[in-house]
C-alpha cells in the first residue's frame, strides 16, 4: 500500500489480516509534518510512522513492548533503516518535531508529554494525532499544560490533529499514586496510564480472595502473573507466599515500573 508517499507492507503484532497497522490519523499527521528537523515519534502503535519517515533523522518512544517489536518487524519487512526506540523514561537527545499519537487514556498522554518535553527544543513543533473519538477538550488541555499553545484541526476521515508549540517550561511528570490494598500489608504504587489506575478493579477484587497460601509459604514454587498490570495480584501472591519465586510480566513498560 502507499503510505506517506512510500509503498509499504505493514503488519500488526499479533498479526491480524483483518485489521490494519495504521490509521487515518497517521496519514493526516504525515501531511502536516515539517520537511526539516529531527523527529520524535511517540506512541506509534505498530511502527507505521517510523516506516513512513524512513529517510528522516527520527527516533521512536513508547510504552508498549509489542509496539517496539512491530516497528522492528515492519522496518525489516520494508528494508528500511533502523529507528532507535526507547521507553518513555529513557528518551535521549533533542528533537525539533514530535508526532504524538493520542492514546485512549488521558493519564498515558500526560505521562508521555511530560517525559518527552525535556527533549524538545524551545519552539519545537508538536503534532498530536488521533481519531476523533479519542480527541476531546481534555486532550487539548494536556498539550497546553505540558507543551504550549495548542490549536486543533478540522476532522478528516474521522481523524483530528492538534498543533502545539513548545513554550511551557519543563515540569516533573505525574508522580506514581499510592493505593492501599485492603487486607494486605503493602501499598501499590501506580504509574499513570497503567490498567486499574484507581487501584483495584472489579475483576482483580474478585480474584484476590482466590489467591492461595501454599504449603510451606510456597517454598520451591515458581508463580507467574502474565499481564500483571499494576502488579496487584503479583504482589498479593508474593505477600501470601514469601518463599515462592514470583514473576510478573507485562508488555507495558509503565506497568513493569509500577
C-alpha positions as CSV (number, residue, x, y, z in Angstrom):
1,X,0.0,0.0,0.0
2,X,1.0,3.6,-0.5
3,X,1.6,5.1,3.0
4,X,3.0,8.6,3.5
5,X,4.4,8.5,-0.1
6,X,6.0,5.1,0.3
7,X,5.0,1.7,-0.8
8,X,4.9,-0.2,2.4
9,X,3.8,-3.6,3.7
10,X,2.7,-3.1,7.3
11,X,1.5,-5.7,9.8
12,X,0.4,-5.8,13.4
13,X,1.7,-7.8,16.3
14,X,-0.1,-10.1,17.0
15,X,-0.8,-10.5,13.3
16,X,-4.4,-10.0,12.2
17,X,-5.1,-9.7,8.5
18,X,-8.5,-8.2,9.1
19,X,-7.0,-5.2,10.9
20,X,-4.6,-2.6,9.5
21,X,-1.4,-1.5,11.2
22,X,-2.1,2.3,10.7
23,X,-5.0,4.7,10.9
24,X,-6.2,7.9,9.2
25,X,-4.6,10.0,12.0
26,X,-1.1,8.7,10.8
27,X,-1.8,9.9,7.3
28,X,-3.2,13.2,8.5
29,X,-0.1,13.9,10.6
30,X,2.3,13.0,7.8
31,X,0.6,15.5,5.5
32,X,1.4,18.3,8.1
33,X,4.8,17.3,9.2
34,X,7.5,19.9,8.7
35,X,10.1,19.0,6.0
36,X,13.1,19.5,8.1
37,X,14.3,18.8,11.6
38,X,14.9,15.7,13.8
39,X,11.6,13.9,14.5
40,X,10.5,12.1,17.7
41,X,7.6,9.7,17.1
42,X,5.6,8.9,20.3
43,X,3.2,6.0,21.0
44,X,3.4,4.7,17.4
45,X,1.3,1.6,17.8
46,X,2.9,-0.6,15.1
47,X,5.7,1.5,13.6
48,X,3.8,2.9,10.7
49,X,5.1,6.4,11.2
50,X,8.7,5.2,11.8
51,X,8.5,3.4,8.5
52,X,6.9,6.3,6.6
53,X,9.7,8.5,7.9
54,X,12.4,6.1,6.9
55,X,14.5,8.7,5.2
56,X,14.4,11.2,8.1
57,X,16.5,11.5,11.2
58,X,14.0,10.1,13.6
59,X,13.6,8.1,16.8
60,X,10.6,6.5,18.5
61,X,9.4,6.4,22.1
62,X,6.6,4.4,23.6
63,X,5.3,2.3,26.4
64,X,4.4,-0.9,24.6
65,X,6.9,-3.8,24.0
66,X,4.6,-5.1,21.3
67,X,4.8,-1.8,19.5
68,X,8.6,-2.0,19.6
69,X,8.5,-5.5,18.1
70,X,6.0,-4.5,15.5
71,X,8.2,-1.5,14.5
72,X,11.3,-3.6,14.2
73,X,9.4,-6.2,12.1
74,X,7.9,-3.6,9.8
75,X,11.2,-1.8,9.3
76,X,12.8,-5.1,8.3
77,X,10.0,-6.2,6.1
78,X,10.4,-3.0,4.1
79,X,14.2,-2.9,4.1
80,X,14.2,0.4,5.9
81,X,16.9,2.0,8.1
82,X,16.7,1.3,11.8
83,X,14.8,3.7,14.0
84,X,16.1,3.9,17.6
85,X,13.3,3.0,20.1
86,X,13.2,3.8,23.8
87,X,10.6,3.6,26.5
88,X,9.2,6.9,27.8
89,X,11.6,7.1,30.7
90,X,14.8,6.7,28.6
91,X,14.3,9.2,25.7
92,X,17.7,10.8,24.8
93,X,18.8,13.7,22.7
94,X,16.9,16.7,21.4
95,X,14.3,17.0,18.7
96,X,12.8,19.7,16.5
97,X,9.5,18.0,15.8
98,X,7.4,15.4,17.6
99,X,4.4,13.4,16.4
100,X,2.3,12.1,19.4
101,X,-0.3,9.5,18.7
102,X,-3.2,10.3,21.1
103,X,-3.9,7.2,23.3
104,X,-7.3,6.3,24.8
105,X,-6.2,7.1,28.3
106,X,-5.5,10.7,29.2
107,X,-3.2,9.6,32.0
108,X,-0.9,7.9,29.5
109,X,-1.0,11.1,27.3
110,X,0.1,13.2,30.2
111,X,2.8,10.8,31.2
112,X,4.2,10.8,27.6
113,X,4.1,14.6,27.1
114,X,5.7,15.2,30.4
115,X,8.5,12.7,29.7
116,X,9.3,13.9,26.2
117,X,9.2,17.7,27.0
118,X,12.8,17.9,28.3
119,X,13.9,16.6,24.9
120,X,12.1,19.1,22.7
121,X,13.9,22.3,21.7
122,X,12.2,25.6,22.6
123,X,9.9,26.4,19.8
124,X,9.7,22.8,18.5
125,X,6.5,21.7,16.8
126,X,4.4,19.0,18.4
127,X,1.7,17.3,16.3
128,X,-0.9,15.3,18.2
129,X,-2.7,12.8,16.0
130,X,-5.8,10.8,17.0
131,X,-9.1,9.6,15.8
132,X,-11.9,12.0,16.7
133,X,-13.4,9.6,19.4
134,X,-10.1,10.0,21.3
135,X,-9.6,13.7,20.9
136,X,-11.5,15.8,23.5
137,X,-11.2,19.2,25.2
138,X,-9.1,17.5,27.9
139,X,-6.7,16.4,25.1
140,X,-6.0,20.0,24.1
141,X,-5.6,20.9,27.8
142,X,-2.9,18.2,28.2
143,X,-1.0,19.6,25.3
144,X,-1.3,23.1,26.6
145,X,-0.2,22.1,30.1
146,X,2.9,20.1,29.1
147,X,3.9,21.7,25.7
148,X,2.4,25.1,25.0
149,X,-0.3,26.9,23.0
150,X,-2.4,24.4,21.1
151,X,-4.8,24.6,18.2
152,X,-7.0,21.8,16.8
153,X,-7.6,20.9,13.2
154,X,-10.9,20.1,11.5
155,X,-11.7,16.4,11.3
156,X,-10.7,14.5,8.2
157,X,-11.7,10.9,7.7
158,X,-12.6,10.7,11.4
159,X,-9.1,11.9,12.4
160,X,-8.1,15.1,14.0
161,X,-4.8,16.8,14.7
162,X,-3.5,19.1,17.5
163,X,-0.8,21.6,16.8
164,X,1.3,22.8,19.7
165,X,4.5,24.9,20.0
166,X,7.0,24.2,22.8
167,X,6.8,27.2,25.1
168,X,6.0,25.7,28.6
169,X,8.9,25.1,30.9
170,X,9.9,21.5,31.8
171,X,7.8,20.1,34.6
172,X,8.0,17.0,36.7
173,X,6.0,14.1,35.3
174,X,2.9,12.9,37.2
175,X,4.0,11.0,40.3
176,X,3.0,7.4,40.9
177,X,0.0,7.1,43.1
178,X,0.0,5.1,46.4
179,X,-3.1,2.8,46.8
180,X,-3.9,0.8,49.9
181,X,-4.8,-2.9,49.4
182,X,-7.5,-4.0,51.9
183,X,-6.4,-7.0,54.0
184,X,-2.8,-6.9,52.8
185,X,0.3,-5.3,54.4
186,X,1.6,-3.4,51.4
187,X,0.7,-0.5,49.1
188,X,0.5,-0.3,45.3
189,X,2.5,2.4,43.5
190,X,0.8,3.1,40.2
191,X,2.4,4.8,37.3
192,X,0.0,6.9,35.1
193,X,-1.7,5.0,32.3
194,X,-1.5,1.6,33.9
195,X,-4.5,-0.7,33.9
196,X,-6.6,-0.4,37.1
197,X,-5.1,3.1,37.8
198,X,-7.6,3.5,40.6
199,X,-6.0,0.6,42.4
200,X,-8.3,-2.4,42.5
201,X,-10.6,-3.1,39.6
202,X,-13.7,-5.3,40.0
203,X,-12.1,-8.3,38.3
204,X,-9.0,-8.2,40.4
205,X,-11.0,-7.7,43.6
206,X,-12.9,-10.9,42.7
207,X,-9.7,-12.8,42.1
208,X,-8.0,-11.7,45.3
209,X,-9.9,-14.0,47.6
210,X,-8.9,-17.0,45.5
211,X,-5.2,-16.4,45.7
212,X,-4.0,-19.3,47.9
213,X,-1.5,-19.5,50.7
214,X,0.6,-22.5,49.6
215,X,2.1,-25.1,51.9
216,X,5.5,-24.0,53.5
217,X,4.8,-20.5,52.3
218,X,5.3,-21.5,48.7
219,X,8.8,-22.9,49.0
220,X,10.2,-24.2,45.7
221,X,7.3,-22.9,43.8
222,X,7.5,-20.6,40.7
223,X,4.4,-18.5,40.2
224,X,3.9,-16.2,37.1
225,X,1.4,-13.4,36.6
226,X,1.1,-12.8,32.8
227,X,-0.2,-9.3,32.0
228,X,0.3,-8.1,35.6
229,X,-0.8,-4.5,35.0
230,X,-0.4,-2.6,38.3
231,X,1.1,-5.7,40.0
232,X,-1.8,-6.1,42.4
233,X,-2.1,-9.9,42.0
234,X,1.6,-10.4,41.7
235,X,2.3,-8.6,44.9
236,X,-0.5,-10.4,46.7
237,X,0.8,-13.8,45.6
238,X,4.3,-12.8,46.8
239,X,2.9,-11.5,50.2
240,X,1.0,-14.7,50.8
241,X,3.8,-17.0,49.7
242,X,7.0,-15.3,50.7
243,X,9.2,-18.3,50.0
244,X,8.0,-18.7,46.4
245,X,9.7,-17.2,43.3
246,X,7.1,-14.8,41.9
247,X,7.4,-13.2,38.4
248,X,5.1,-10.5,36.9
249,X,5.2,-9.7,33.2
250,X,3.5,-7.1,31.1
251,X,4.0,-5.5,27.7
252,X,3.7,-2.1,29.2
253,X,6.9,-0.5,30.5
254,X,5.0,1.7,32.8
255,X,3.2,-1.4,34.2
256,X,6.5,-3.0,34.9
257,X,7.8,0.1,36.6
258,X,4.7,0.1,38.8
